[in-house]
Amino acid sequence: MARPLRAAIGAVTTTTASVLPVFLTGALTVQISAELGFDPAGLGLVVALYFGISAVASLPCGWLVERYGSGVTSRVAVLGTACAMSAIAAFARSYPALVTMLLCCAWCNVLGQLSSNLTLARHVPATRLGLSFGIKQAAIPIATLLSGAAVPAVALTIGWRWAYVIGAALALGALLLAPRGADGRERGSAAAGERATGALSVIGLAAGLGAGAATALGIFLVAAAVDRGIDPGLAGLTLTMGSVVGLTLRLVNGWLADRRSGGHIAVVAGSLMLGAAGLVLLAVPAPAALVIGTVLGFGLGWSWPGLLQFAVVRLHPSAPAAATSIVQVGVYGGGFAGPIAFGFIAARASFPVAWLAAAAAMLLAGVLMVLGRRMLIAHREGAEQLATR
């Protein structure tokens, strides 16, 4: 198998396996909560803690991936995920036990994401790098798709614990496709002149707001649909449909990125703003609004992570894992704040109010992304002027 193709396949399988536990928990929340006894605020809390730990672990894990390479760290991530899901299936007999075991998956998610970024940056040609990041980030909708399909196929037939058993088996299967060896290149850090710290900080904040709203979409869509009176199986299929749309558009975004000379962050901003409209529709009590809102929310509001990571890697090619770990702090921070805020609003007010709040956050994310892009352009122009003196 050619190295670029194996790198892309390994990145997708590693990322999918690493992120599967949290989305599986979200999709199965109706069945799990009936047994363990917790409300939407409880679900929001556990997902928030998961991403909170991910945010804290992001920078150290970025250093570890650069230090030890993608081969070792990707395998550690996949094995850790398989062990944690097996433990949930066997020993999650209470809400605190579920929280403890799910949080053990958080650092595996970070390692899996960053090791995959390094694999792609080191082994995929620049002319296909955008598509490769689109394929890699398609792993998130794949995980959501598998989670949604697990509701009617597993949870409603043989029980939700078996969904985690199957997930652990899939993670072990992904171990066979994980990257082999080190990255094969000299590691270093980007020169100080290449860094656009202020711009990337604003972009990271925007990514955090967008990720918080989009994560709530993947976690709470099934529960919100059931609360509206929709059958749990149909709600799970709606989540599956949204995941397919999101997966497809992540691939399209990556393919188009390789055919543009720039403007990637502007595309991210536009996707966030249009995605916000989809979240507004989710607050409307109509089946058609649910379908259209899900398509827009997943297809646009959650289609940009690969494109954003691609842009960051192009800014810092000498240390891609470390550079993307900085942006991932914002993404994981949004994953921490978004679900807990959404769950709190849904529990204290209603799901429609929570969807409107998520839409406002995603709209603000688009505005901040535009601001960050302007700051980035100003930074580049200043660096070019200094270079010509």
MARLUMVO-163375 format. One line per field, with one value per residue (C-alpha): x, y, z. Coordinates in Angstrom, 2 decimals, always signed. Example, Ala and Ser with C-alpha at 12.3 -4.5 7.8 and 13.67 -1.06 7.14 Angstrom:
BEGIN
c1 = c(+12.30|+13.67) $
c2 = c(-4.50|-1.06) $
c3 = c(+7.80|+7.14) $
This chain:
BEGIN
c1 = c(+0.00|+1.40|+2.57|+0.18|-2.81|-1.78|-1.22|-4.73|-6.35|-4.38|-5.28|-9.00|-9.14|-7.07|-9.18|-12.47|-11.53|-10.20|-13.29|-15.95|-16.61|-17.93|-20.29|-21.45|-22.37|-24.33|-26.29|-27.10|-28.00|-31.71|-30.97|-28.01|-29.79|-32.81|-30.53|-28.02|-30.34|-29.15|-30.73|-29.49|-27.43|-25.67|-24.85|-23.62|-21.38|-19.65|-19.05|-17.80|-15.33|-14.19|-13.30|-11.97|-9.37|-8.68|-7.98|-5.55|-3.82|-3.59|-0.30|+1.56|+0.28|+1.42|+4.93|+4.76|+3.65|+6.46|+8.93|+8.01|+6.39|+2.98|+3.57|+3.92|+1.39|-1.36|-1.10|-1.22|-4.34|-6.19|-5.31|-6.32|-9.67|-10.39|-9.61|-11.79|-14.82|-14.49|-14.45|-17.61|-19.44|-18.46|-18.27|-20.37|-23.05|-23.53|-23.28|-19.97|-18.47|-19.52|-17.97|-14.69|-14.30|-15.30|-12.78|-10.05|-10.78|-10.05|-6.27|-6.59|-8.66|-6.00|-3.16|-5.15|-5.99|-2.49|-0.66|-2.92|-2.09|+1.63|+1.18|-0.57|+1.82|+4.86|+3.71|+1.10|+2.15|+1.27|-1.02|-3.27|-2.84|-6.19|-8.10|-6.17|-7.21|-10.79|-10.66|-9.11|-11.70|-14.43|-13.67|-15.76|-18.98|-18.08|-17.98|-21.31|-22.77|-21.73|-23.13|-26.47|-26.73|-25.99|-29.29|-31.73|-29.25|-27.77|-29.14|-32.82|-32.18|-29.44|-28.66|-26.48|-23.52|-22.98|-22.53|-19.40|-18.19|-18.52|-16.81|-13.86|-13.57|-13.56|-10.82|-8.68|-9.27|-8.06|-4.81|-3.88|-4.14|-2.44|+0.69|+3.94|+7.29|+8.23|+7.49|+10.85|+11.79|+13.65|+11.45|+11.70|+9.74|+8.44|+10.52|+9.29|+8.55|+6.21|+4.02|+0.83|+0.00|-2.67|-4.49|-4.32|-5.61|-8.69|-9.15|-8.80|-11.47|-13.77|-13.10|-13.96|-17.35|-18.14|-16.99|-19.04|-22.24|-21.47|-20.50|-23.82|-25.50|-23.89|-24.41|-27.96|-29.73|-31.21|-32.31|-33.87|-35.74|-37.09|-38.16|-40.12|-41.99|-40.00|-39.33|-35.81|-34.99|-36.01|-34.06|-30.97|-31.44|-31.73|-28.37|-26.99|-28.26|-26.65|-23.39|-23.41|-23.95|-21.19|-18.81|-19.45|-18.94|-15.72|-14.37|-15.61|-14.04|-10.68|-10.85|-11.62|-8.87|-6.22|-7.57|-7.44|-4.39|-5.97|-9.19|-9.59|-10.43|-13.02|-14.74|-14.70|-16.35|-19.10|-19.78|-20.21|-22.65|-24.81|-24.61|-26.07|-29.23|-29.56|-29.42|-32.20|-34.36|-33.83|-35.76|-38.83|-41.30|-41.72|-40.28|-39.17|-37.32|-35.58|-34.35|-33.25|-31.69|-29.75|-28.46|-27.35|-25.96|-23.81|-23.19|-22.01|-21.73|-19.51|-17.78|-14.81|-12.34|-10.26|-10.04|-8.96|-6.31|-5.05|-4.60|-2.73|-0.42|+0.47|+1.42|+3.71|+4.95|+8.02|+5.94|+2.40|+1.37|+2.53|+0.90|-2.46|-2.38|-2.62|-5.78|-7.12|-7.00|-9.74|-11.69|-11.55|-12.31|-15.48|-16.21|-15.91|-18.13|-20.64|-22.25|-22.47|-24.03|-26.41|-27.38|-27.94|-30.14|-32.09|-32.69|-33.63|-35.52|-36.07|-34.31|-35.56|-34.03|-30.78|-30.70|-31.13|-28.26|-26.08|-26.99|-25.90|-22.56|-21.96|-22.82|-20.36|-17.76|-18.15|-17.69|-14.55|-13.17|-13.45|-11.64|-8.90|-8.45|-8.00|-5.42|-3.65|-3.52|-2.12|+0.54|+1.60|+1.78|+3.93|+6.25|+6.61|+7.48|+10.16|+11.58|+11.99|+13.85) $
c2 = c(+0.00|+3.41|+5.49|+8.47|+6.12|+4.15|+7.42|+8.62|+5.30|+5.09|+8.66|+8.05|+4.78|+6.14|+9.30|+7.40|+4.91|+7.61|+9.82|+7.07|+6.68|+10.20|+10.24|+6.71|+7.87|+10.80|+8.65|+6.03|+8.54|+7.65|+4.00|+4.65|+7.31|+5.04|+2.52|+4.76|+7.68|+11.08|+14.00|+16.15|+18.25|+15.07|+14.15|+17.67|+17.48|+14.24|+15.40|+18.76|+17.11|+14.87|+17.82|+19.80|+17.10|+17.05|+20.80|+20.44|+17.48|+19.05|+20.95|+18.19|+15.58|+17.76|+17.68|+13.90|+13.28|+15.45|+13.74|+10.07|+10.13|+9.12|+5.36|+4.89|+7.52|+6.36|+2.81|+3.96|+6.01|+3.13|+0.56|+2.94|+3.57|-0.14|-0.81|+2.08|+1.04|-2.53|-1.22|+0.85|-2.20|-4.34|-2.02|+1.13|+0.36|+3.95|+7.48|+8.22|+5.01|+5.98|+9.43|+8.02|+5.51|+7.92|+10.47|+7.85|+8.07|+11.82|+11.68|+8.87|+11.20|+13.93|+11.55|+10.05|+13.42|+14.88|+11.74|+11.62|+15.25|+14.46|+11.37|+13.36|+16.32|+14.07|+11.52|+13.14|+15.38|+19.08|+18.86|+16.38|+17.62|+19.45|+16.38|+14.21|+16.44|+16.37|+12.57|+12.49|+14.86|+12.82|+10.38|+12.53|+12.14|+8.47|+8.10|+9.94|+7.79|+4.59|+5.94|+6.84|+3.46|+1.73|+2.97|+0.88|-1.86|-2.61|-0.58|-1.30|-4.99|-6.55|-3.63|-0.53|-2.27|-4.39|-1.22|-0.49|-4.07|-3.71|-0.30|-1.83|-4.53|-1.88|+0.00|-3.13|-3.57|-0.01|-0.98|-2.97|+0.15|+2.58|+4.35|+2.44|+3.86|+7.46|+10.48|+10.16|+13.84|+16.27|+17.85|+21.47|+24.50|+27.26|+30.36|+33.24|+35.28|+32.57|+32.71|+34.75|+34.27|+36.95|+35.85|+32.18|+32.97|+34.66|+31.81|+29.33|+31.19|+31.13|+27.44|+26.89|+28.59|+26.73|+23.41|+23.91|+24.41|+21.62|+19.15|+19.81|+19.02|+15.58|+14.81|+16.07|+15.66|+12.25|+13.26|+16.50|+14.66|+12.10|+14.95|+16.32|+13.00|+11.36|+7.61|+6.84|+4.67|+7.41|+9.96|+7.79|+7.52|+11.33|+11.58|+9.05|+11.12|+14.27|+12.39|+11.27|+14.86|+16.14|+13.41|+14.20|+17.94|+17.51|+15.56|+18.18|+20.96|+19.17|+18.49|+22.13|+23.36|+21.71|+23.73|+27.12|+29.25|+30.65|+31.81|+28.66|+30.48|+32.61|+29.39|+28.22|+31.48|+31.18|+27.57|+28.56|+31.35|+29.14|+26.33|+28.68|+28.90|+25.12|+25.23|+27.83|+25.43|+22.72|+24.93|+24.80|+22.02|+20.47|+17.26|+19.09|+21.68|+18.86|+17.30|+20.56|+21.83|+18.60|+18.79|+22.41|+21.92|+18.93|+19.78|+23.36|+24.07|+21.04|+20.64|+22.96|+21.32|+19.60|+22.78|+24.78|+22.23|+22.19|+25.96|+25.79|+23.02|+25.12|+27.95|+25.72|+22.82|+22.20|+21.26|+20.36|+18.38|+21.10|+23.85|+22.13|+21.30|+25.06|+25.39|+22.18|+23.79|+26.13|+23.30|+21.15|+24.15|+24.63|+20.94|+21.48|+24.56|+23.81|+20.55|+21.59|+24.94|+23.28|+20.59|+23.17|+25.34|+22.31|+21.08|+24.48|+25.89|+23.66|+22.14|+24.88|+27.59|+25.61|+25.32|+29.08|+29.70|+27.28|+29.10|+32.43|+30.91|+29.52|+32.84|+34.64|+32.03|+32.94|+36.64|+35.98|+33.74|+36.68|+38.90|+36.33|+36.03|+39.79|+39.73|+36.87|+38.80|+41.83|+39.64|+38.20|+41.61|+42.89|+39.89|+40.42|+44.08|+43.18|+40.57|+43.11|+45.67) $
c3 = c(+0.00|-0.99|+1.95|+1.38|+1.14|+4.22|+6.10|+5.25|+6.19|+9.42|+10.37|+9.79|+11.74|+14.63|+14.91|+14.63|+17.31|+19.64|+19.55|+19.42|+23.20|+23.82|+20.81|+21.56|+25.06|+23.62|+21.18|+23.84|+26.55|+26.58|+27.32|+29.66|+31.69|+32.16|+33.88|+35.66|+36.42|+35.16|+33.26|+30.32|+32.74|+33.86|+30.27|+29.64|+32.70|+31.73|+28.14|+29.40|+31.75|+28.89|+26.71|+29.66|+30.29|+26.54|+26.59|+29.51|+27.85|+24.38|+24.69|+26.58|+24.12|+21.23|+22.68|+23.18|+19.61|+18.23|+20.58|+20.06|+16.64|+15.33|+15.31|+19.06|+20.14|+17.75|+19.07|+22.67|+21.85|+20.17|+22.84|+25.63|+23.95|+23.54|+27.21|+28.40|+26.31|+27.55|+31.11|+30.51|+29.15|+32.13|+35.13|+34.52|+37.12|+38.31|+36.97|+38.80|+37.39|+33.87|+34.30|+35.60|+32.78|+30.03|+31.27|+30.85|+27.11|+26.90|+26.70|+24.11|+21.94|+22.12|+21.27|+18.41|+16.89|+17.09|+16.00|+12.94|+12.15|+12.27|+10.10|+7.38|+7.49|+7.17|+4.60|+2.32|-0.62|-0.30|-3.34|-1.50|+2.05|+2.15|+1.04|+3.49|+6.40|+5.11|+5.09|+8.56|+10.05|+8.37|+11.18|+13.55|+11.51|+11.05|+14.83|+15.10|+12.31|+14.07|+17.32|+15.75|+14.04|+17.35|+18.81|+16.67|+15.78|+19.22|+22.14|+21.36|+20.63|+22.80|+25.11|+25.25|+26.92|+23.83|+21.79|+23.84|+23.40|+19.64|+19.82|+21.70|+19.02|+16.29|+18.13|+18.28|+14.56|+13.98|+15.69|+12.59|+10.43|+12.80|+11.43|+11.69|+12.69|+13.37|+11.22|+9.47|+9.44|+11.56|+14.21|+15.05|+15.96|+13.73|+13.62|+15.69|+12.58|+11.33|+14.42|+14.37|+18.03|+18.31|+15.17|+16.08|+19.57|+18.12|+15.64|+18.50|+20.49|+17.46|+16.99|+20.64|+20.32|+17.12|+18.52|+21.69|+19.71|+17.25|+19.97|+21.68|+18.36|+18.15|+21.83|+22.41|+19.06|+19.89|+23.39|+22.09|+19.33|+21.79|+24.09|+21.13|+20.89|+18.10|+18.30|+19.63|+16.63|+14.19|+16.23|+15.95|+12.19|+11.98|+13.73|+11.25|+8.32|+9.69|+10.15|+6.51|+5.34|+7.62|+6.45|+2.79|+3.14|+5.12|+2.17|-0.29|+1.77|+1.75|-2.00|-2.74|-0.38|-2.57|-5.52|-3.76|-3.03|+0.14|+1.72|+3.83|+7.05|+5.23|+4.15|+7.78|+8.86|+6.25|+7.23|+10.88|+10.08|+7.88|+10.41|+13.02|+10.91|+11.13|+14.93|+14.92|+12.92|+15.54|+17.95|+15.65|+16.61|+13.18|+11.66|+8.50|+10.59|+12.46|+9.23|+7.58|+10.79|+11.21|+7.62|+7.99|+11.48|+10.57|+6.92|+7.52|+11.22|+11.82|+8.44|+9.04|+11.52|+8.83|+6.79|+9.83|+10.84|+7.26|+7.36|+10.69|+9.45|+6.41|+8.77|+10.86|+8.70|+10.89|+13.98|+12.84|+15.92|+18.32|+16.23|+15.91|+19.62|+20.30|+18.22|+19.70|+23.15|+21.91|+20.28|+23.40|+25.57|+23.53|+23.94|+27.69|+27.99|+25.22|+26.43|+30.07|+29.13|+26.67|+29.16|+31.90|+29.67|+28.42|+31.96|+33.41|+30.41|+27.37|+24.40|+21.98|+24.19|+24.32|+20.51|+20.15|+22.57|+20.60|+17.37|+18.88|+19.92|+16.43|+14.81|+17.09|+16.17|+12.51|+13.26|+15.34|+12.59|+10.16|+12.66|+13.14|+9.39|+9.07|+11.86|+10.10|+6.82|+8.65|+10.27|+6.93|+5.31|+8.19|+7.92|+4.16|+4.67|+7.21|+4.83|+2.02|+4.14) $
